[in-house]
């Protein structure tokens, strides 16, 4: 067995060991607002429930390791002491991941991730409509754990009201844990899905994804792409160029017949095949070529 002393390790290396060892961890999809009411949405996996009476959730927006700055979520709860903690299930995991992108302050992550805002009843921050369970909370205390990069800030959030989608309730009115289909955070790119095991989600941190809001409306209007599909499509820095589309079409000659005779379902299914192997660029090329060659005239 190897032994380690945290004092001998860089914060980044120690961070990776901690996240890999203490897992899977639930995810707090935290919705906040600033003093002007501008929404912010971000996920945090330093999170759990710590009391039932009073009902207290605690999550921790850590100081950034690379430059020791603080995140918008922390700044917001220090000024507007309210938060909505939304539970993340598999259906929205890609959209959730996209919100961890470092968008500029004032950018609406709900719109970037293609998620719908629902007004809360007792607090100012919005709820995530697609989340199966949403906790409206008052922030009772924020406890900083240090001043250096990587230091956590414990946000004590008292639940004042919560909302549960009927689709995740059992016949007795309790939670059906299989139906919730929660996901949890592990180390690196890895997540865990309830009863399904581990899976990977590409990190968006190192780049600025265009966002779901930049996907052409006619593609979204097909209503054939899931939230996870949209999240993956939004997690690219730029769309393929015209030359890239031409090269792709020439390299995959069977696409011409697909565009001529295939239905929208079949064309989107081809794009989804690429998404399922994390080839997002090829998925984009299929969808954009569909628009260029026959628009919405393909057989449905």
N, C-alpha and C positions, 0 to 999 in steps of 0.2 A: 504493500500500500504506500502510495506517495502522500506526503503531507505538505501543506502550504501555509504560509503566514500572509494574511492580507496586506500587511505593511510592506512586504517585499514585492508586491505585484502592482502593475499599473491598474488604474481604475477600469480601463476597458477590458482587460483580461479577467479581472475579478468579476466584473459585471457579467461576462459571458459564462463563467463557471456558476455563478449564483442563479442565473436564469435557466441554465441547463439542468441544474440540480433540483431547484425548487420549482417543480412543474408536475402536471399542468396547472396553470393559474387561470382563474376566471378573469373576464375582461369587463372593465367598466367603460362603457361607451358614453362618455361624459359630455352633456350639452350644457353650455353656459352662455351668458351674454355679458357684454361690457356695459359701461355706464350709459351708453347711448342706445342700448338695446340690440347691438349687432350680434348675431349668433355665432357661436364657435362650437365645433364638434370634434372630439379627439378620443382615441382609445387608450386605456391604461391597464396594464396587467398586474401592477402592484395593487391588488384589490381583494376585498372580502367583506363578509358581514360579521360584526363583532358584538352585537347585542340585539335582543328582541324586545326588551322593555327598559329604556326606550329603544325603538328600532334604529340601529346605527350601522351605516355602511362607511367604510374607510377606503379611500384610494389615494395614491401618491404620485403626483406629477413631479418627477425628479428633475433636478437641474441638469441641463445638457452637459454631457461629458466633454464634448469637443471644445466648447467655448464658455462654459459656466454661465450660460444665460438661462432665464426662466421662460416657461411656456405660457401661451395666452390663457390656457385654462386656469393656471395658478393665479395669474394677474386678475382674471375675471372674478374668481371666487373670493379673492381678497377685497374686491370692491363691491361686487354684487353677491352677497353671501347666499346664493341659491344654485342648485345644480339638478339636472335630471340624469340619473344613471340608467342607461338603457342596456338591457341584456342582449348579447350577441348570439345569434344562432347561425347555422351553416348557410342559410339562404342569403345572408348579408355579409358574409365574412370578407369577400373581395371588396365590397364597398366600404366596409369598416377599415380595411387595411389602407385603402386609398386616402382616407382622411388623416392618416398619420404622415402624409406628405407635408413638407414644410412650406405651405402656402403663405403668402404675405398676410400680415395682419389686415383684417377687414374682408378677406375673401371668405365667402360662405361655403363651408365644407359640406353642408347639406346638398347644395346645388352641385358642387364638384363631384360628389359621390352618387348623385341621382337619388337621394333619399328625401322623403317628404316630411316637412315640418308640421307638427300638430301642436296647437296652443295647449299649455298646461292649465290646470284648474287653480292651483294655489301658488305657483312660482312663475317667475318671468321666463326662464329658459324653455325652449321648445322640446317636445318629445319626438323621438324617431318613430314615425308611423309604422315602419316595417319591423320594429323590434317586438318580440313576443311579450316582453314584460318591461314596464317603464316605471321607475321610481322617482317621484317628485320629492326633492329634499331641500331642507334648510341647512346651511353650513353653520355648525355650532362652534367649530374651532379649526384652525390651521396650525399644525405643529411642525416647524422646520427642524430637520434632523442634521443640518450642517450647512456650511456656506460654500463648499467646493463643488466642482462638477461631479455629478453622480449622486449628490445628496438628495434624499427624498423630502417631501413635504406632505405630511399626513393631513388629508382633508376629511374631517369628521362630518358626515352628512346624515342628518336625522330624517328618516322617511316620514313625510306628512300625508302622502297619498300615493297609491300605486295602481297601475292599470295592467290587466292581463287579457291577452287576446283569447276569445272563447275557444279558438282552435287548439289551444294547448291545455285545456281543462279536461278532466275525466268526468265520468257520469256523476260522481259525488260532489263535483265543484272544486276539487283539489287539482293540483298541478300534475299533469301527465309528463313525466320527465323524458319519456321517449319522444313525445310529440314536440317538446321544446327544441330538441336537437341542438343543444348548446355546443359552442366551441370554446376551447381553452388554449392559452398561449404556452408555448414551450420555448426552448432555446433556438437561436438562429432563425431560419425561415419556417420552423416547424410549429404546427398547431395540432391539437387533439380534438376529435369529434366524438361526442358521446356514442358509445357502442359501435363506433366505426373505426377507431384507431387514428393513427397519425397521418397528416398530409402537409404539403408545403404550400406556402403563399409567398410569392416573390416580394421582397421588401421594396416599397416605393421611396424610402427615405433618401436615397442617393440621387434621385431625379425628381423633376417637377412634372407630374402627370398632367395631361391636357384636361382631364376631368370628364365625367359623364355629360356635363352640360355642353361640351363641344362636339359630342356625337351628333351627326346630322339627324334632324327631327324625323325624316322619313324612314330612317333605319329604326329609330326607337318606336315609331308608330306601327311597325310591323307586329309589335307585341309578341315576338317569338324569342326574344333574348331574355334570359333571367337576370336578376340583379347581379349575380356573380359574373355573368357574361359581360354586363355593362361595366362592372368594376374593373375587370381585366382590360377591356377596350380603353377605358379612361386612363389606365396606368401606362401610357406611352408618352414620350417627350414631344413627338411630332407625328403627323400622319404620313403615310407613304407618298412619295412624289409620283408624278405622272410617268417618269421614266421607270421607276421601280414597279409600277403597275404593269407597264408594257412588258418588261422583262419577266415578271412573274407569270403573266398570261401566256407568254411564249414558252415558258419552261413547264407549264402544266396544260398541255393541249386539250385535255378532256374538259376543261372549264368552259370552252366555247359551246359545247353541246349542252352542258349544264345550264348555261345562261339562256340558250335558245329554247330548250324544252323543259327545263326544270321549273318547279314551283318555287315560290318564295320560301316555303318550308324546307325544301330540299337544298336550296342555296344557303340558307341560314344554318341548316344542319351541317353543311360542309365547313362553314366558318367555325361552328362550335367544335368540330373535330380538331381544328387547329388550336382553339382555345384550350381544349382538354389536354393538349400536350405542351401547353405554355408557349405556343408559337403565335403570339399575339399579332405580330406584323403580318403574317400570312392570313390570319382571320380578317384583319382590316382590309387587306388587298382583295379578298373575295367579296366583302361587302361593298367596297368602293367600286369594284369592277361591275358588280350587279347594277349599281346606280348609273354607271357610265354607259353600259351596253344596252340595258333595257329598262332602266328606272324602275318603276313599279308595274311594268307591263307583263312581268313574268306570270305564269299561270299559278293561281292560288288554289 
